[in-house]
Amino acid sequence: MPGFNKHIFVCINDRPPDDPRGSCSAKNSKQIHEHFSSEVKRRGLKGTVRANKAGCLDHCAKGPAVVIYPEGVWYTVPTLSDVDEIMDRHIIGDEVVERLLMENSKGE
C-alpha cells in the first residue's frame, strides 16, 4: 500500500486542569481530530490523507497542537472553522496557513 501524501497528527493528550503544561484535550482537541477525520472522508481524500490522534506532542500549552507531514508544519487549531481553512488551504492547496502557525514552532 502506498504512503499518504499528507499526514495530520492531532494531540489529544489529557492532563489534569492544574498542570502548567496544559492539555490539548481540555481545549477540544478530540473534536478537532474528529472534524479533520470527517473532512478527509467528506472530501474524498481517504487513502491519500490521514488524520491521526497523537499522544503528547510537547506543545499542549500552545494547543490544540496539530502537525502536518511531510512538511512538518505546526499549527494551533482552536476552532472547527480553522480545521476547514487548513483543509482548504494547506491540505488541498499546499499553502501554509500563516495565521494559525504555532508560535515559535520553527526550528523546535
N, CA, C and O of each residue as an XYZ file, in Angstrom:
432
protein
N       0.834     -1.184      0.000
C       0.000      0.000      0.000
C       0.875      1.242      0.000
O       1.769      1.358      0.838
N       0.643      2.166     -0.910
C       1.457      3.391     -0.935
C       1.194      4.264      0.286
O       0.145      4.160      0.923
N       2.154      5.122      0.603
C       2.005      6.017      1.751
C       1.033      7.144      1.476
O       0.563      7.321      0.352
N       0.742      7.896      2.505
C      -0.153      9.038      2.390
C       0.606     10.242      1.861
O       1.802     10.387      2.113
N      -0.091     11.114      1.123
C       0.503     12.370      0.659
C       0.634     13.367      1.809
O       1.594     14.135      1.874
N      -0.330     13.345      2.698
C      -0.328     14.225      3.870
C      -0.764     13.402      5.076
O      -1.622     12.524      4.980
N      -0.156     13.707      6.198
C      -0.480     13.027      7.451
C      -0.701     14.110      8.505
O       0.197     14.907      8.780
N      -1.887     14.137      9.088
C      -2.271     15.138     10.081
C      -2.276     14.461     11.454
O      -2.996     13.485     11.667
N      -1.476     14.980     12.374
C      -1.444     14.459     13.735
C      -2.044     15.499     14.675
O      -1.595     16.645     14.708
N      -3.057     15.098     15.438
C      -3.743     15.986     16.372
C      -3.502     15.470     17.786
O      -3.870     14.341     18.111
N      -2.890     16.293     18.618
C      -2.650     15.908     20.012
C      -3.979     15.833     20.748
O      -4.772     16.774     20.721
N      -4.211     14.701     21.404
C      -5.398     14.569     22.252
C      -4.972     14.273     23.699
O      -5.726     13.683     24.472
N      -3.764     14.691     24.042
C      -3.227     14.458     25.374
C      -4.135     15.080     26.435
O      -4.646     16.188     26.270
N      -4.319     14.340     27.522
C      -5.199     14.772     28.596
C      -4.413     14.853     29.891
O      -3.895     13.846     30.373
N      -4.323     16.051     30.453
C      -3.649     16.268     31.731
C      -4.646     16.884     32.710
O      -5.684     17.397     32.293
N      -4.342     16.840     33.993
C      -5.215     17.491     34.981
C      -5.315     18.997     34.708
O      -4.384     19.585     34.157
N      -6.426     19.620     35.084
C      -6.632     21.044     34.811
C      -5.572     21.959     35.404
O      -5.334     23.043     34.871
N      -4.928     21.549     36.496
C      -3.927     22.410     37.137
C      -2.508     22.167     36.634
O      -1.564     22.757     37.160
N      -2.334     21.313     35.629
C      -0.997     21.041     35.098
C      -0.515     22.260     34.305
O      -1.188     22.689     33.367
N       0.646     22.824     34.674
C       1.131     24.038     33.998
C       1.488     23.820     32.522
O       1.615     24.786     31.769
N       1.649     22.560     32.105
C       1.984     22.288     30.705
C       0.760     22.342     29.801
O       0.889     22.301     28.578
N      -0.418     22.433     30.391
C      -1.645     22.500     29.609
C      -2.095     21.130     29.149
O      -1.443     20.119     29.413
N      -3.226     21.115     28.454
C      -3.814     19.873     27.977
C      -4.567     20.157     26.683
O      -5.531     20.923     26.682
N      -4.139     19.553     25.597
C      -4.844     19.752     24.329
C      -6.270     19.223     24.419
O      -7.191     19.814     23.856
N      -6.452     18.123     25.117
C      -7.788     17.546     25.256
C      -8.752     18.533     25.905
O      -9.918     18.603     25.516
N      -8.288     19.287     26.878
C      -9.126     20.277     27.551
C      -9.489     21.434     26.619
O     -10.389     22.219     26.919
N      -8.794     21.536     25.499
C      -9.045     22.604     24.524
C      -9.788     22.063     23.296
O      -9.685     22.606     22.197
N     -10.537     20.980     23.515
C     -11.397     20.385     22.473
C     -10.639     19.731     21.317
O     -11.135     19.696     20.191
N      -9.456     19.221     21.587
C      -8.684     18.606     20.506
C      -9.325     17.320     19.975
O      -9.115     16.959     18.817
N     -10.095     16.636     20.800
C     -10.761     15.421     20.303
C     -11.772     15.785     19.223
O     -11.891     15.076     18.224
N     -12.499     16.880     19.413
C     -13.441     17.348     18.395
C     -12.695     17.847     17.156
O     -13.154     17.658     16.030
N     -11.547     18.483     17.371
C     -10.712     18.942     16.250
C     -10.302     17.729     15.415
O     -10.409     17.756     14.189
N      -9.835     16.665     16.072
C      -9.444     15.453     15.352
C     -10.624     14.855     14.591
O     -10.502     14.502     13.418
N     -11.762     14.746     15.266
C     -12.957     14.187     14.617
C     -13.345     14.982     13.380
O     -13.759     14.410     12.372
N     -13.210     16.299     13.458
C     -13.571     17.139     12.303
C     -12.562     16.944     11.160
O     -12.958     16.842      9.999
N     -11.268     16.892     11.483
C     -10.280     16.590     10.436
C     -10.624     15.260      9.765
O     -10.640     15.169      8.537
N     -10.899     14.228     10.571
C     -11.209     12.902     10.024
C     -12.441     12.933      9.130
O     -12.436     12.362      8.039
N     -13.496     13.600      9.590
C     -14.715     13.648      8.777
C     -14.510     14.454      7.500
O     -15.091     14.127      6.465
N     -13.696     15.499      7.559
C     -13.417     16.300      6.361
C     -12.579     15.519      5.344
O     -12.788     15.645      4.138
N     -11.638     14.719      5.828
C     -10.859     13.865      4.919
C     -11.810     12.951      4.157
O     -11.711     12.812      2.938
N     -12.723     12.336      4.881
C     -13.678     11.424      4.256
C     -14.633     12.176      3.327
O     -14.845     11.763      2.187
N     -15.208     13.279      3.813
C     -16.192     14.047      3.036
C     -15.605     14.570      1.725
O     -16.298     14.651      0.711
N     -14.334     14.919      1.760
C     -13.676     15.491      0.575
C     -13.091     14.414     -0.350
O     -12.448     14.736     -1.348
N     -13.312     13.146     -0.019
C     -12.824     12.063     -0.868
C     -11.319     11.878     -0.837
O     -10.727     11.431     -1.819
N     -10.696     12.214      0.278
C      -9.238     12.150      0.392
C      -8.742     10.909      1.125
O      -7.538     10.734      1.315
N      -9.679     10.044      1.538
C      -9.284      8.830      2.259
C      -8.345      8.005      1.383
O      -8.627      7.752      0.212
N      -7.230      7.594      1.971
C      -6.223      6.840      1.233
C      -5.043      7.696      0.803
O      -3.952      7.177      0.566
N      -5.253      9.011      0.700
C      -4.157      9.920      0.352
C      -3.814     10.872      1.493
O      -2.693     11.372      1.585
N      -4.805     11.118      2.370
C      -4.604     11.969      3.546
C      -5.105     11.190      4.754
O      -6.147     10.536      4.697
N      -4.363     11.265      5.829
C      -4.736     10.546      7.052
C      -4.719     11.519      8.230
O      -3.753     12.260      8.411
N      -5.782     11.516      9.026
C      -5.851     12.309     10.257
C      -5.771     11.350     11.436
O      -6.665     10.528     11.641
N      -4.699     11.460     12.206
C      -4.460     10.567     13.335
C      -4.529     11.296     14.661
O      -4.207     12.480     14.758
N      -4.961     10.560     15.691
C      -4.831     11.025     17.062
C      -3.371     10.834     17.448
O      -2.731      9.866     17.037
N      -2.859     11.756     18.232
C      -1.490     11.629     18.728
C      -1.498     11.816     20.235
O      -2.333     12.534     20.785
N      -0.563     11.162     20.884
C      -0.326     11.443     22.288
C       0.346     12.800     22.384
O       0.299     13.581     21.434
N       0.947     13.081     23.476
C       1.550     14.389     23.693
C       2.581     14.717     22.611
O       3.476     13.925     22.316
N       2.426     15.898     22.035
C       3.380     16.409     21.048
C       4.287     17.471     21.664
O       5.004     18.168     20.947
N       4.257     17.595     22.990
C       5.080     18.534     23.753
C       4.775     20.005     23.478
O       5.646     20.858     23.642
N       3.553     20.305     23.064
C       3.158     21.701     22.838
C       1.747     21.965     23.345
O       1.046     22.817     22.800
N       1.322     21.250     24.378
C      -0.044     21.397     24.887
C      -0.333     22.815     25.373
O      -1.470     23.278     25.278
N       0.672     23.506     25.888
C       0.465     24.880     26.355
C       0.077     25.799     25.203
O      -0.556     26.832     25.420
N       0.452     25.432     23.985
C       0.145     26.233     22.802
C      -1.024     25.661     22.007
O      -1.396     26.215     20.973
N      -1.602     24.568     22.472
C      -2.568     23.793     21.709
C      -3.936     24.411     21.583
O      -4.205     25.510     22.069
N      -4.789     23.669     20.914
C      -4.653     22.317     20.426
C      -3.565     22.216     19.348
O      -3.589     22.930     18.345
N      -2.624     21.318     19.583
C      -1.464     21.151     18.709
C      -1.773     20.191     17.569
O      -2.308     19.100     17.764
N      -1.411     20.645     16.365
C      -1.573     19.842     15.151
C      -0.291     19.984     14.340
O       0.226     21.088     14.170
N       0.221     18.861     13.842
C       1.384     18.907     12.956
C       1.037     18.134     11.692
O       0.433     17.062     11.744
N       1.431     18.701     10.557
C       1.141     18.083      9.258
C       2.456     17.720      8.580
O       3.357     18.544      8.427
N       2.528     16.456      8.181
C       3.686     15.937      7.453
C       3.257     15.573      6.048
O       2.097     15.214      5.845
N       4.149     15.651      5.066
C       5.592     15.626      5.216
C       6.236     16.987      5.468
O       7.447     17.060      5.676
N       5.455     18.065      5.456
C       6.029     19.400      5.595
C       6.567     19.695      6.992
O       7.487     20.498      7.145
N       5.997     19.050      8.012
C       6.404     19.337      9.384
C       5.923     20.698      9.848
O       6.626     21.382     10.591
N       4.735     21.101      9.422
C       4.168     22.397      9.789
C       3.314     22.225     11.043
O       2.432     21.368     11.101
N       3.596     23.060     12.047
C       2.906     23.010     13.329
C       1.862     24.111     13.398
O       2.144     25.271     13.098
N       0.650     23.734     13.797
C      -0.447     24.679     13.934
C      -1.043     24.624     15.337
O      -1.000     23.593     16.009
N      -1.601     25.757     15.762
C      -2.525     25.814     16.879
C      -3.901     25.941     16.239
O      -4.157     26.887     15.495
N      -4.788     24.988     16.527
C      -6.078     24.897     15.834
C      -7.207     24.960     16.869
O      -7.664     23.920     17.343
N      -7.659     26.160     17.221
C      -8.655     26.284     18.283
C     -10.110     26.034     17.889
O     -10.931     25.751     18.761
N     -10.454     26.131     16.597
C     -11.860     26.007     16.216
C     -12.047     25.060     15.031
O     -11.111     24.770     14.285
N     -13.285     24.587     14.882
C     -13.612     23.718     13.749
C     -13.500     24.466     12.427
O     -13.151     23.862     11.413
N     -13.786     25.759     12.413
C     -13.628     26.531     11.172
C     -12.154     26.646     10.785
O     -11.832     26.768      9.603
N     -11.253     26.608     11.777
C      -9.815     26.591     11.475
C      -9.430     25.286     10.789
O      -8.569     25.274      9.909
N     -10.067     24.189     11.191
C      -9.850     22.902     10.521
C     -10.232     23.035      9.045
O      -9.482     22.610      8.166
N     -11.395     23.625      8.778
C     -11.848     23.801      7.393
C     -10.852     24.618      6.583
O     -10.568     24.296      5.429
N     -10.323     25.677      7.192
C      -9.346     26.521      6.493
C      -8.060     25.748      6.199
O      -7.505     25.862      5.106
N      -7.588     24.969      7.159
C      -6.381     24.167      6.934
C      -6.630     23.131      5.845
O      -5.767     22.896      4.999
N      -7.797     22.517      5.864
C      -8.123     21.544      4.807
C      -8.116     22.212      3.439
O      -7.522     21.690      2.495
N      -8.773     23.366      3.326
C      -8.848     24.082      2.044
C      -7.480     24.561      1.571
O      -7.073     24.307      0.438
N      -6.788     25.253      2.454
C      -5.564     25.935      2.040
C      -4.317     25.058      2.095
O      -3.520     25.071      1.157
N      -4.131     24.293      3.177
C      -2.896     23.501      3.313
C      -3.033     22.120      2.668
O      -2.224     21.743      1.820
N      -4.048     21.380      3.068
C      -4.173     20.001      2.583
C      -4.496     19.972      1.090
O      -3.884     19.206      0.346
N      -5.432     20.780      0.648
C      -5.817     20.811     -0.773
C      -4.902     21.732     -1.573
O      -4.431     21.369     -2.651
N      -4.651     22.941     -1.031
C      -3.942     23.963     -1.805
C      -2.439     24.048     -1.594
O      -1.777     24.860     -2.241
N      -1.884     23.230     -0.703
C      -0.441     23.256     -0.406
C       0.060     24.641      0.000
O       1.175     25.035     -0.341
N      -0.777     25.369      0.730
C      -0.425     26.709      1.216
C      -0.443     26.690      2.736
O      -1.429     26.261      3.335
N       0.619     27.142      3.365
C       0.674     27.212      4.823
C      -0.278     28.311      5.296
O      -0.310     29.402      4.726
N      -1.042     28.018      6.325
C      -1.973     28.984      6.902
C      -1.214     29.747      7.991
O      -1.186     29.340      9.153
N      -0.611     30.843      7.592
C       0.293     31.605      8.467
C      -0.357     32.011      9.789
O       0.285     31.934     10.837
N      -1.608     32.439      9.757
C      -2.247     32.952     10.973
C      -2.437     31.869     12.039
O      -2.631     32.190     13.212
N      -2.385     30.595     11.650
C      -2.556     29.502     12.598
C      -1.244     28.817     12.974
O      -1.239     27.873     13.764
N      -0.140     29.289     12.413
C       1.155     28.676     12.755
C       1.389     28.781     14.258
O       1.131     29.809     14.883
N       1.882     27.693     14.808
C       2.160     27.672     16.236
C       3.321     28.615     16.533
O       4.341     28.608     15.843
N       3.144     29.413     17.558
C       4.165     30.358     17.975
C       5.476     29.638     18.276
O       5.485     28.627     18.978
N       6.570     30.153     17.751
C       7.916     29.603     17.964
C       8.052     28.158     17.489
O       8.846     27.399     18.045
N       7.287     27.767     16.467
C       7.352     26.376     16.020
C       8.505     26.126     15.047
O       8.887     24.974     14.838
N       9.052     27.155     14.461
C      10.151     26.968     13.514
C      11.405     26.578     14.277
O      11.843     27.278     15.190
N      11.966     25.461     13.888
C      13.216     25.006     14.484
C      13.039     24.278     15.807
O      14.032     23.921     16.440
N      11.808     24.047     16.244
C      11.611     23.325     17.508
C      11.619     21.837     17.266
O      11.467     21.058     18.207
